[in-house]
Amino acid sequence: MRPRDIPNLITVLRLLLVAPTLWLLLQDDYPDALTLFVFAGISDLVDGFLAKTYGWTSELGGILDPLADKLLLVGALLALGWQGELPAWLVAMAIARDVIIVSMAVLYHYLIEPFKAEPLLISKLNTLLQLALVATVIFSKVVALPESLVPMLIYATALTTLWSGSAYIWVWGRRAWLKGRRTHVS
């Protein structure tokens, strides 16, 4: 093993934490679920820091890292939605946004030109709010929090979910349209 493999090993560990974290959530074991969720978040920061600081990036890491993040986040949203801790409409909205974005990326890649992932700032904010919402809901099952905090995060997350989904449709739809116009003009 080389030092440059450490970020990928940390990411694989985070992938392995997804199932136990979701199991703990579904078993209402919120303290342990919170511990694993926080550990997964810290591991994401550590592997990202190592990869960027030392140039230990890889194609595999570029695939595994967002996959681990998305599996944990979507899984947690589904588990908390299943338990009635999050509204079904928000869970459906978040998943629909991801499905639309991935579908658009695949279509763009195969029908127009190779797709290069470029996360929008609003999408990063949306992911941050989704993470904050999940962590807050789990944390609220362990420690009493202000009653208005979770509803506020739900609506902020819904707003950024709609905004980021619309932004991706606009940006990539426009790129596809412009690319198509250039192809027909040439």
GULO-257333 format. One record per residue: residue number from 1; residue in one letter; y negated, x, z of N, C-alpha, C in turn. Coordinates in steps of 0.1 Angstrom, whole numbers, plus 5000, padded with zeros to 4 digits. Last residue first. Layout:
N
vopa | lolo | nY | nX | nZ | caY | caX | caZ | cY | cX | cZ
NUM | A | Y | X | Z | Y | X | Z | Y | X | Z .
...
//
This chain:
186
vopa | lolo | nY | nX | nZ | caY | caX | caZ | cY | cX | cZ
186 | S | 4752 | 4771 | 4616 | 4755 | 4784 | 4610 | 4763 | 4782 | 4598 .
185 | V | 4751 | 4745 | 4626 | 4740 | 4750 | 4618 | 4743 | 4762 | 4611 .
184 | H | 4775 | 4742 | 4640 | 4773 | 4734 | 4629 | 4762 | 4739 | 4620 .
183 | T | 4770 | 4761 | 4661 | 4782 | 4763 | 4652 | 4780 | 4754 | 4639 .
182 | R | 4748 | 4751 | 4674 | 4747 | 4764 | 4667 | 4759 | 4766 | 4657 .
181 | R | 4759 | 4727 | 4684 | 4748 | 4727 | 4674 | 4747 | 4740 | 4666 .
180 | G | 4778 | 4737 | 4702 | 4782 | 4729 | 4690 | 4772 | 4728 | 4680 .
179 | K | 4760 | 4749 | 4720 | 4770 | 4758 | 4713 | 4775 | 4750 | 4700 .
178 | L | 4747 | 4726 | 4729 | 4740 | 4737 | 4722 | 4749 | 4746 | 4714 .
177 | W | 4770 | 4713 | 4742 | 4762 | 4706 | 4731 | 4754 | 4717 | 4723 .
176 | A | 4777 | 4732 | 4761 | 4787 | 4728 | 4750 | 4779 | 4722 | 4739 .
175 | R | 4754 | 4732 | 4776 | 4759 | 4745 | 4770 | 4768 | 4741 | 4758 .
174 | R | 4753 | 4706 | 4785 | 4742 | 4711 | 4777 | 4747 | 4723 | 4769 .
173 | G | 4776 | 4706 | 4801 | 4775 | 4696 | 4790 | 4764 | 4701 | 4780 .
172 | W | 4769 | 4724 | 4820 | 4780 | 4727 | 4811 | 4780 | 4718 | 4799 .
171 | V | 4746 | 4711 | 4832 | 4746 | 4725 | 4827 | 4756 | 4728 | 4817 .
170 | W | 4756 | 4684 | 4838 | 4744 | 4687 | 4830 | 4744 | 4701 | 4824 .
169 | I | 4778 | 4689 | 4854 | 4780 | 4681 | 4842 | 4768 | 4684 | 4832 .
168 | Y | 4766 | 4704 | 4875 | 4776 | 4710 | 4866 | 4778 | 4702 | 4853 .
167 | A | 4749 | 4683 | 4885 | 4744 | 4696 | 4880 | 4754 | 4703 | 4870 .
166 | S | 4768 | 4664 | 4894 | 4758 | 4661 | 4883 | 4753 | 4674 | 4877 .
165 | G | 4779 | 4680 | 4915 | 4787 | 4675 | 4904 | 4779 | 4671 | 4892 .
164 | S | 4756 | 4684 | 4931 | 4763 | 4695 | 4925 | 4772 | 4691 | 4913 .
163 | W | 4750 | 4657 | 4938 | 4740 | 4666 | 4932 | 4747 | 4677 | 4924 .
162 | L | 4773 | 4648 | 4951 | 4768 | 4641 | 4939 | 4759 | 4650 | 4931 .
161 | T | 4773 | 4667 | 4972 | 4785 | 4665 | 4963 | 4781 | 4659 | 4950 .
160 | T | 4749 | 4663 | 4985 | 4751 | 4676 | 4977 | 4763 | 4675 | 4968 .
159 | L | 4754 | 4637 | 4995 | 4743 | 4640 | 4987 | 4745 | 4653 | 4978 .
158 | A | 4777 | 4642 | 5012 | 4778 | 4633 | 5000 | 4766 | 4635 | 4990 .
157 | T | 4766 | 4660 | 5030 | 4777 | 4664 | 5022 | 4778 | 4655 | 5009 .
156 | A | 4748 | 4642 | 5042 | 4743 | 4655 | 5036 | 4753 | 4660 | 5026 .
155 | Y | 4765 | 4624 | 5053 | 4756 | 4620 | 5043 | 4750 | 4632 | 5035 .
154 | I | 4780 | 4640 | 5071 | 4787 | 4632 | 5061 | 4777 | 4629 | 5049 .
153 | L | 4760 | 4650 | 5088 | 4767 | 4659 | 5079 | 4775 | 4652 | 5068 .
152 | M | 4754 | 4626 | 5101 | 4743 | 4633 | 5094 | 4750 | 4643 | 5084 .
151 | P | 4778 | 4619 | 5114 | 4773 | 4611 | 5103 | 4762 | 4618 | 5095 .
150 | V | 4779 | 4643 | 5132 | 4789 | 4641 | 5121 | 4784 | 4631 | 5110 .
149 | L | 4755 | 4639 | 5148 | 4758 | 4651 | 5140 | 4768 | 4649 | 5129 .
148 | S | 4752 | 4617 | 5165 | 4746 | 4617 | 5152 | 4749 | 4628 | 5143 .
147 | E | 4764 | 4624 | 5189 | 4771 | 4614 | 5181 | 4765 | 4614 | 5167 .
146 | P | 4767 | 4658 | 5199 | 4758 | 4646 | 5197 | 4765 | 4637 | 5186 .
145 | L | 4800 | 4665 | 5211 | 4789 | 4668 | 5204 | 4780 | 4656 | 5202 .
144 | A | 4825 | 4677 | 5233 | 4816 | 4666 | 5230 | 4804 | 4671 | 5223 .
143 | V | 4853 | 4694 | 5219 | 4841 | 4695 | 5227 | 4831 | 4683 | 5223 .
142 | V | 4873 | 4687 | 5202 | 4876 | 4696 | 5213 | 4865 | 4696 | 5223 .
141 | K | 4864 | 4671 | 5183 | 4876 | 4666 | 5189 | 4880 | 4675 | 5201 .
140 | S | 4844 | 4686 | 5172 | 4840 | 4674 | 5180 | 4852 | 4668 | 5187 .
139 | F | 4858 | 4704 | 5157 | 4852 | 4709 | 5169 | 4848 | 4697 | 5178 .
138 | I | 4864 | 4688 | 5135 | 4875 | 4693 | 5143 | 4869 | 4697 | 5157 .
137 | V | 4838 | 4682 | 5126 | 4847 | 4671 | 5130 | 4858 | 4676 | 5139 .
136 | T | 4829 | 4708 | 5121 | 4822 | 4700 | 5131 | 4831 | 4689 | 5136 .
135 | A | 4845 | 4717 | 5100 | 4845 | 4724 | 5113 | 4839 | 4716 | 5124 .
134 | V | 4838 | 4698 | 5081 | 4852 | 4699 | 5086 | 4852 | 4706 | 5099 .
133 | L | 4810 | 4704 | 5078 | 4815 | 4690 | 5082 | 4829 | 4691 | 5088 .
132 | A | 4811 | 4730 | 5070 | 4804 | 4727 | 5083 | 4809 | 4713 | 5088 .
131 | L | 4824 | 4727 | 5045 | 4830 | 4735 | 5056 | 4824 | 4732 | 5070 .
130 | Q | 4804 | 4711 | 5032 | 4818 | 4706 | 5034 | 4825 | 4714 | 5045 .
129 | L | 4783 | 4729 | 5033 | 4782 | 4716 | 5040 | 4796 | 4710 | 5042 .
128 | L | 4793 | 4749 | 5016 | 4788 | 4752 | 5030 | 4788 | 4740 | 5038 .
127 | T | 4796 | 4734 | 4993 | 4807 | 4740 | 4999 | 4804 | 4744 | 5014 .
126 | N | 4768 | 4728 | 4988 | 4778 | 4718 | 4990 | 4791 | 4723 | 4997 .
125 | L | 4758 | 4754 | 4984 | 4753 | 4746 | 4995 | 4763 | 4735 | 4998 .
124 | K | 4771 | 4760 | 4960 | 4774 | 4768 | 4972 | 4769 | 4761 | 4985 .
123 | S | 4760 | 4741 | 4944 | 4775 | 4740 | 4947 | 4778 | 4749 | 4959 .
122 | I | 4734 | 4749 | 4943 | 4737 | 4736 | 4949 | 4752 | 4735 | 4952 .
121 | L | 4738 | 4773 | 4928 | 4733 | 4773 | 4942 | 4736 | 4760 | 4949 .
120 | L | 4768 | 4774 | 4909 | 4754 | 4770 | 4910 | 4751 | 4771 | 4925 .
119 | P | 4790 | 4799 | 4898 | 4787 | 4789 | 4908 | 4772 | 4786 | 4909 .
118 | E | 4804 | 4805 | 4870 | 4790 | 4808 | 4875 | 4787 | 4797 | 4885 .
117 | A | 4831 | 4816 | 4852 | 4826 | 4809 | 4864 | 4813 | 4814 | 4869 .
116 | K | 4832 | 4814 | 4818 | 4829 | 4824 | 4829 | 4824 | 4816 | 4841 .
115 | F | 4855 | 4805 | 4793 | 4846 | 4801 | 4804 | 4845 | 4812 | 4814 .
114 | P | 4855 | 4811 | 4759 | 4860 | 4815 | 4772 | 4850 | 4811 | 4783 .
113 | E | 4845 | 4781 | 4741 | 4846 | 4795 | 4742 | 4851 | 4799 | 4756 .
112 | I | 4856 | 4754 | 4733 | 4843 | 4760 | 4729 | 4844 | 4775 | 4729 .
111 | L | 4881 | 4745 | 4741 | 4875 | 4739 | 4730 | 4863 | 4746 | 4724 .
110 | Y | 4889 | 4760 | 4764 | 4898 | 4759 | 4752 | 4892 | 4753 | 4740 .
109 | H | 4866 | 4760 | 4781 | 4874 | 4772 | 4778 | 4882 | 4771 | 4765 .
108 | Y | 4860 | 4733 | 4782 | 4850 | 4742 | 4777 | 4857 | 4755 | 4772 .
107 | L | 4884 | 4724 | 4795 | 4880 | 4719 | 4782 | 4870 | 4728 | 4775 .
106 | V | 4881 | 4738 | 4820 | 4893 | 4740 | 4811 | 4890 | 4735 | 4797 .
105 | A | 4857 | 4728 | 4829 | 4859 | 4742 | 4827 | 4870 | 4745 | 4818 .
104 | M | 4862 | 4700 | 4832 | 4852 | 4705 | 4823 | 4854 | 4720 | 4820 .
103 | S | 4882 | 4702 | 4852 | 4885 | 4696 | 4839 | 4875 | 4701 | 4828 .
102 | V | 4868 | 4712 | 4873 | 4879 | 4720 | 4868 | 4882 | 4715 | 4854 .
101 | I | 4849 | 4691 | 4877 | 4844 | 4705 | 4874 | 4856 | 4713 | 4868 .
100 | I | 4866 | 4669 | 4882 | 4856 | 4669 | 4871 | 4852 | 4683 | 4867 .
99 | V | 4878 | 4678 | 4906 | 4886 | 4675 | 4894 | 4878 | 4675 | 4881 .
98 | D | 4856 | 4680 | 4923 | 4864 | 4692 | 4920 | 4872 | 4690 | 4907 .
97 | R | 4848 | 4653 | 4923 | 4839 | 4663 | 4919 | 4846 | 4675 | 4915 .
96 | A | 4870 | 4641 | 4935 | 4866 | 4637 | 4921 | 4857 | 4648 | 4915 .
95 | I | 4869 | 4652 | 4961 | 4880 | 4655 | 4952 | 4877 | 4652 | 4937 .
94 | A | 4845 | 4640 | 4970 | 4847 | 4655 | 4970 | 4858 | 4659 | 4960 .
93 | M | 4851 | 4613 | 4967 | 4840 | 4618 | 4960 | 4841 | 4634 | 4959 .
92 | A | 4873 | 4610 | 4985 | 4875 | 4607 | 4971 | 4863 | 4613 | 4963 .
91 | V | 4859 | 4616 | 5009 | 4870 | 4625 | 5005 | 4873 | 4623 | 4990 .
90 | L | 4841 | 4595 | 5009 | 4836 | 4609 | 5009 | 4847 | 4618 | 5004 .
89 | W | 4857 | 4573 | 5011 | 4848 | 4574 | 4999 | 4843 | 4588 | 4998 .
88 | A | 4870 | 4575 | 5036 | 4878 | 4577 | 5024 | 4869 | 4579 | 5011 .
87 | P | 4852 | 4594 | 5061 | 4854 | 4582 | 5053 | 4861 | 4585 | 5040 .
86 | L | 4871 | 4611 | 5086 | 4861 | 4611 | 5075 | 4863 | 4599 | 5067 .
85 | E | 4890 | 4602 | 5103 | 4879 | 4610 | 5109 | 4868 | 4612 | 5099 .
84 | G | 4913 | 4590 | 5094 | 4902 | 4582 | 5097 | 4890 | 4589 | 5103 .
83 | Q | 4934 | 4606 | 5087 | 4933 | 4602 | 5101 | 4921 | 4593 | 5104 .
82 | W | 4928 | 4610 | 5061 | 4940 | 4603 | 5064 | 4939 | 4598 | 5078 .
81 | G | 4905 | 4627 | 5064 | 4904 | 4614 | 5058 | 4916 | 4605 | 5061 .
80 | L | 4918 | 4649 | 5074 | 4908 | 4642 | 5083 | 4905 | 4628 | 5077 .
79 | A | 4934 | 4656 | 5052 | 4940 | 4653 | 5065 | 4930 | 4645 | 5074 .
78 | L | 4914 | 4660 | 5032 | 4924 | 4649 | 5030 | 4930 | 4646 | 5044 .
77 | L | 4900 | 4681 | 5043 | 4893 | 4669 | 5040 | 4903 | 4657 | 5039 .
76 | A | 4920 | 4700 | 5044 | 4914 | 4696 | 5056 | 4907 | 4683 | 5054 .
75 | G | 4925 | 4703 | 5016 | 4936 | 4699 | 5025 | 4930 | 4693 | 5038 .
74 | V | 4901 | 4713 | 5008 | 4905 | 4700 | 5003 | 4916 | 4695 | 5012 .
73 | L | 4901 | 4738 | 5023 | 4890 | 4728 | 5024 | 4895 | 4714 | 5020 .
72 | L | 4925 | 4751 | 5016 | 4922 | 4748 | 5030 | 4911 | 4737 | 5031 .
71 | L | 4922 | 4752 | 4988 | 4933 | 4746 | 4994 | 4931 | 4742 | 5008 .
70 | K | 4898 | 4767 | 4985 | 4898 | 4753 | 4981 | 4910 | 4746 | 4987 .
69 | D | 4905 | 4792 | 4996 | 4894 | 4785 | 5002 | 4895 | 4770 | 4998 .
68 | A | 4926 | 4800 | 4979 | 4929 | 4798 | 4993 | 4918 | 4790 | 5000 .
67 | L | 4912 | 4801 | 4954 | 4923 | 4791 | 4956 | 4926 | 4789 | 4971 .
66 | P | 4894 | 4821 | 4958 | 4889 | 4807 | 4957 | 4900 | 4797 | 4959 .
65 | D | 4914 | 4842 | 4961 | 4904 | 4839 | 4971 | 4899 | 4825 | 4970 .
64 | L | 4931 | 4844 | 4938 | 4936 | 4839 | 4951 | 4926 | 4835 | 4961 .
63 | I | 4914 | 4852 | 4917 | 4921 | 4840 | 4916 | 4925 | 4835 | 4930 .
62 | G | 4904 | 4876 | 4926 | 4894 | 4867 | 4920 | 4901 | 4853 | 4918 .
61 | G | 4927 | 4890 | 4932 | 4918 | 4885 | 4943 | 4908 | 4875 | 4938 .
60 | L | 4936 | 4895 | 4906 | 4944 | 4887 | 4915 | 4935 | 4881 | 4926 .
59 | E | 4916 | 4912 | 4898 | 4917 | 4900 | 4891 | 4925 | 4890 | 4899 .
58 | S | 4898 | 4927 | 4925 | 4909 | 4927 | 4915 | 4909 | 4913 | 4909 .
57 | T | 4878 | 4950 | 4945 | 4880 | 4937 | 4938 | 4892 | 4938 | 4928 .
56 | W | 4867 | 4969 | 4962 | 4882 | 4966 | 4962 | 4884 | 4952 | 4956 .
55 | G | 4842 | 4980 | 4966 | 4847 | 4978 | 4952 | 4861 | 4975 | 4951 .
54 | Y | 4834 | 4980 | 4992 | 4842 | 4992 | 4987 | 4846 | 4991 | 4973 .
53 | T | 4819 | 4956 | 4994 | 4814 | 4969 | 4999 | 4821 | 4981 | 4993 .
52 | K | 4836 | 4936 | 4983 | 4823 | 4939 | 4977 | 4817 | 4953 | 4981 .
51 | A | 4859 | 4937 | 4998 | 4860 | 4937 | 4983 | 4847 | 4942 | 4977 .
50 | L | 4849 | 4935 | 5024 | 4857 | 4947 | 5020 | 4857 | 4948 | 5005 .
49 | F | 4837 | 4909 | 5023 | 4830 | 4921 | 5027 | 4837 | 4934 | 5022 .
48 | G | 4860 | 4893 | 5017 | 4848 | 4894 | 5008 | 4840 | 4906 | 5011 .
47 | D | 4875 | 4897 | 5040 | 4880 | 4902 | 5027 | 4869 | 4902 | 5017 .
46 | V | 4857 | 4887 | 5060 | 4862 | 4900 | 5060 | 4867 | 4905 | 5047 .
45 | L | 4854 | 4860 | 5052 | 4842 | 4869 | 5053 | 4846 | 4883 | 5053 .
44 | D | 4880 | 4851 | 5055 | 4873 | 4850 | 5042 | 4861 | 4859 | 5041 .
43 | S | 4885 | 4855 | 5082 | 4892 | 4863 | 5072 | 4886 | 4863 | 5058 .
42 | I | 4868 | 4835 | 5092 | 4865 | 4849 | 5094 | 4872 | 4858 | 5085 .
41 | G | 4882 | 4812 | 5082 | 4868 | 4815 | 5078 | 4864 | 4829 | 5080 .
40 | A | 4906 | 4815 | 5096 | 4906 | 4815 | 5081 | 4892 | 4818 | 5076 .
39 | F | 4897 | 4812 | 5122 | 4903 | 4825 | 5118 | 4903 | 4826 | 5103 .
38 | V | 4889 | 4785 | 5121 | 4879 | 4796 | 5123 | 4884 | 4809 | 5119 .
37 | F | 4914 | 4774 | 5117 | 4904 | 4772 | 5107 | 4893 | 4782 | 5108 .
36 | L | 4928 | 4782 | 5140 | 4933 | 4786 | 5127 | 4922 | 4785 | 5116 .
35 | T | 4912 | 4768 | 5159 | 4914 | 4782 | 5160 | 4918 | 4788 | 5146 .
34 | L | 4915 | 4741 | 5151 | 4902 | 4748 | 5151 | 4903 | 4763 | 5151 .
33 | A | 4942 | 4738 | 5156 | 4937 | 4737 | 5143 | 4924 | 4743 | 5141 .
32 | D | 4942 | 4740 | 5184 | 4949 | 4750 | 5176 | 4944 | 4750 | 5162 .
31 | P | 4925 | 4717 | 5190 | 4922 | 4731 | 5195 | 4929 | 4742 | 5187 .
30 | Y | 4939 | 4695 | 5177 | 4926 | 4700 | 5172 | 4923 | 4714 | 5178 .
29 | D | 4965 | 4682 | 5170 | 4963 | 4694 | 5178 | 4951 | 4701 | 5173 .
28 | D | 4972 | 4660 | 5154 | 4961 | 4659 | 5164 | 4960 | 4670 | 5174 .
27 | Q | 4989 | 4666 | 5134 | 4995 | 4663 | 5147 | 4985 | 4661 | 5158 .
26 | L | 4972 | 4671 | 5114 | 4979 | 4659 | 5113 | 4987 | 4656 | 5126 .
25 | L | 4963 | 4697 | 5122 | 4954 | 4686 | 5121 | 4961 | 4672 | 5121 .
24 | L | 4987 | 4711 | 5120 | 4981 | 4709 | 5133 | 4971 | 4698 | 5133 .
23 | W | 4990 | 4710 | 5092 | 5000 | 4704 | 5101 | 4994 | 4701 | 5115 .
22 | L | 4968 | 4725 | 5084 | 4969 | 4711 | 5081 | 4979 | 4704 | 5089 .
21 | T | 4976 | 4750 | 5095 | 4963 | 4744 | 5099 | 4964 | 4729 | 5096 .
20 | P | 5000 | 4756 | 5082 | 5000 | 4753 | 5096 | 4987 | 4747 | 5101 .
19 | A | 4990 | 4756 | 5054 | 5000 | 4746 | 5058 | 5000 | 4745 | 5074 .
18 | V | 4971 | 4779 | 5055 | 4967 | 4765 | 5051 | 4977 | 4755 | 5056 .
17 | L | 4980 | 4804 | 5061 | 4975 | 4796 | 5072 | 4972 | 4782 | 5068 .
16 | L | 4986 | 4815 | 5037 | 4997 | 4812 | 5045 | 4993 | 4803 | 5057 .
15 | L | 4960 | 4821 | 5028 | 4968 | 4811 | 5021 | 4980 | 4806 | 5029 .
14 | R | 4954 | 4841 | 5046 | 4947 | 4829 | 5046 | 4954 | 4818 | 5039 .
13 | L | 4972 | 4861 | 5036 | 4974 | 4856 | 5050 | 4966 | 4842 | 5051 .
12 | V | 4961 | 4865 | 5011 | 4974 | 4859 | 5012 | 4977 | 4854 | 5026 .
11 | T | 4937 | 4877 | 5020 | 4936 | 4864 | 5013 | 4950 | 4857 | 5013 .
10 | I | 4947 | 4900 | 5031 | 4940 | 4891 | 5040 | 4939 | 4877 | 5033 .
9 | L | 4956 | 4912 | 5007 | 4966 | 4908 | 5018 | 4959 | 4899 | 5028 .
8 | N | 4933 | 4915 | 4993 | 4943 | 4906 | 4988 | 4953 | 4902 | 4999 .
7 | P | 4920 | 4935 | 5009 | 4914 | 4921 | 5007 | 4924 | 4911 | 5002 .
6 | I | 4939 | 4957 | 5007 | 4937 | 4950 | 5020 | 4930 | 4936 | 5018 .
5 | D | 4941 | 4972 | 4985 | 4949 | 4960 | 4985 | 4947 | 4951 | 4998 .
4 | R | 4927 | 4995 | 4989 | 4921 | 4985 | 4980 | 4929 | 4972 | 4980 .
3 | P | 4944 | 5011 | 5003 | 4933 | 5004 | 5010 | 4927 | 4993 | 5002 .
2 | R | 4978 | 5005 | 4992 | 4965 | 5012 | 4991 | 4955 | 5004 | 4998 .
1 | M | 5012 | 5008 | 5000 | 5000 | 5000 | 5000 | 4988 | 5009 | 5000 .
//
